[in-house]
């Protein structure tokens, strides 16, 4: 429960998500209240940066999604989904002047109480290094700064334990989701 306690305690003022190209820098090995010690997955001098800039190269995002085995989606729909999201977070590996998209997540919201996380992805080369947890902590921190208190997501069976370890609950209070799909 310590994960959620850290996020829900403290008095952060409500602010609009910034659109700075890179607004947070999490160097490997850095420690603060929201960042775990990372196990550096690559050699050489690199930094990890988080951004809420929505201007993401859709082809680079598609490469990231392909790397984890996701089905291809029409880029025009991905672009529309990003444009209509409440919050978009990207995670970048920086090596000198070069940057590489290694993580992504977005949230839709009613702008008052609820948000749902979508498209949470971390490149396989960086999985198991603490960066997925850092990405989740970052997006939750941003949502909490907007006074969003209920955060939901849908998870494939093989990643349920990852989210459970971050404090997410399966069917809290017996709530069962329902879905409608076209024929």
C-alpha positions in Angstrom: 0.0 0.0 0.0 3.0 2.3 0.3 2.9 3.0 -3.5 -0.5 4.5 -3.3 0.2 6.2 0.0 3.1 8.1 -1.6 0.8 9.2 -4.5 -2.2 10.2 -2.5 -0.3 12.0 0.3 1.3 15.5 -0.1 -0.4 18.6 -1.4 0.3 19.0 -5.1 -1.6 21.9 -6.7 -3.8 21.2 -9.7 -2.1 22.1 -12.9 -2.5 21.6 -16.5 -0.2 19.0 -18.0 2.9 20.7 -19.5 3.8 20.3 -23.1 7.5 20.8 -22.6 9.5 18.5 -24.9 11.2 16.8 -21.9 10.0 17.7 -18.5 11.4 15.0 -16.2 14.8 13.3 -16.3 15.3 10.0 -14.5 18.9 9.0 -14.8 19.7 5.4 -14.2 20.5 4.9 -10.5 18.7 8.1 -9.5 16.6 7.9 -6.3 13.7 10.1 -5.2 10.3 9.3 -3.6 8.8 8.2 -7.0 11.7 6.6 -8.8 13.1 3.1 -7.9 16.8 2.3 -8.5 16.9 1.3 -12.1 18.9 -1.7 -13.4 20.5 -0.2 -16.5 19.5 -2.5 -19.4 22.0 -1.1 -21.9 25.7 -0.2 -21.9 27.0 3.3 -22.5 25.9 6.7 -21.2 22.2 7.1 -21.4 19.4 8.9 -19.6 15.7 8.3 -19.4 13.4 11.2 -19.9 9.6 11.5 -19.6 7.5 13.9 -21.7 3.8 14.9 -22.0 4.3 16.3 -25.5 1.7 14.8 -27.8 3.7 15.3 -30.9 4.9 11.8 -31.2 6.2 10.2 -34.4 3.4 7.6 -35.1 5.8 5.4 -37.0 8.2 5.3 -34.0 5.2 4.5 -31.8 4.2 1.7 -34.2 7.8 0.3 -34.0 7.5 0.3 -30.2 4.2 -1.5 -30.3 5.5 -4.0 -32.8 8.5 -4.8 -30.5 6.1 -6.1 -27.9 4.0 -8.0 -30.4 0.9 -5.8 -30.5 -1.4 -6.0 -33.5 -1.1 -3.1 -36.0 -3.7 -0.4 -35.7 -4.5 2.2 -38.4 -2.2 5.2 -37.8 -5.1 7.7 -38.4 -7.0 6.1 -35.4 -3.9 6.1 -33.2 -3.4 9.8 -34.0 -7.0 10.5 -33.2 -6.8 8.5 -29.9 -3.7 10.5 -28.9 -5.4 13.8 -29.8 -8.4 13.0 -27.7 -6.6 11.6 -24.7 -6.6 13.5 -21.4 -2.9 12.8 -20.8 -0.2 11.3 -23.0 3.2 10.2 -21.6 6.2 9.1 -23.5 9.5 7.7 -22.2 12.7 8.2 -24.0 16.2 6.9 -23.9 18.7 9.7 -24.5 22.2 9.0 -25.8 23.9 12.2 -26.5 21.7 14.1 -29.0 19.9 10.9 -30.1 16.6 9.9 -28.6 14.6 6.7 -28.8 11.0 6.1 -27.8 11.1 3.2 -25.3 7.8 3.7 -23.4 4.3 5.1 -23.8 1.0 5.4 -22.0 -2.1 7.5 -22.3 -5.2 8.2 -20.3 -8.7 9.2 -21.1 -10.8 11.0 -18.4 -14.0 12.7 -17.4 -11.7 15.5 -16.2 -13.2 15.3 -12.6 -13.2 11.8 -11.0 -12.1 9.0 -13.3 -9.3 8.2 -15.7 -8.6 5.0 -17.7 -5.1 4.1 -18.8 -4.5 2.8 -22.3 -1.6 1.6 -24.4 0.9 1.2 -21.6 4.0 -0.2 -23.4 7.7 -0.5 -22.6 10.2 -1.8 -25.1 11.3 -5.4 -24.3 15.0 -4.3 -24.0 13.9 -2.1 -21.0 11.4 -4.4 -19.3 12.5 -5.8 -16.0 14.6 -2.7 -15.3 12.1 -0.7 -13.2 11.2 1.6 -16.0 7.6 0.2 -16.4 7.0 1.0 -12.8 8.5 4.5 -13.2 6.3 5.1 -16.2 3.2 4.0 -14.2 4.2 6.1 -11.2 4.8 9.1 -13.5 1.4 8.9 -15.2 -0.4 8.3 -11.9 1.4 11.3 -10.4 0.3 13.5 -13.3 -3.3 12.3 -13.0 -3.3 12.8 -9.2 -2.0 16.4 -9.8 -5.2 16.9 -11.8 -7.3 15.7 -8.8 -8.2 12.4 -10.6 -8.9 9.8 -7.8 -10.2 6.8 -9.6 -7.7 5.2 -12.1 -8.6 2.1 -14.1 -7.0 0.0 -16.7 -7.4 -3.2 -18.7 -4.6 -5.7 -18.6 -3.7 -8.7 -20.5 -3.4 -11.8 -18.3 0.4 -11.9 -18.5 0.8 -8.4 -17.0 -1.9 -8.5 -14.3 0.7 -9.3 -11.6 2.8 -6.2 -12.7 -0.2 -3.9 -12.1 -1.2 -5.8 -8.9 2.3 -5.1 -7.5 1.6 -1.4 -8.2 -1.5 -1.4 -6.1 -4.2 -2.0 -8.7 -7.0 -4.4 -7.7 -8.9 -6.9 -9.8 -12.6 -6.4 -9.5 -12.6 -4.3 -6.3 -15.7 -4.6 -4.3 -17.0 -7.3 -6.8 -17.4 -4.7 -9.6 -17.6 -6.5 -12.9 -16.8 -4.7 -16.2 -19.1 -5.1 -19.1 -18.3 -4.6 -22.8 -20.3 -4.0 -25.9 -18.7 -4.9 -29.3 -20.2 -4.5 -32.7 -21.1 -7.7 -34.5 
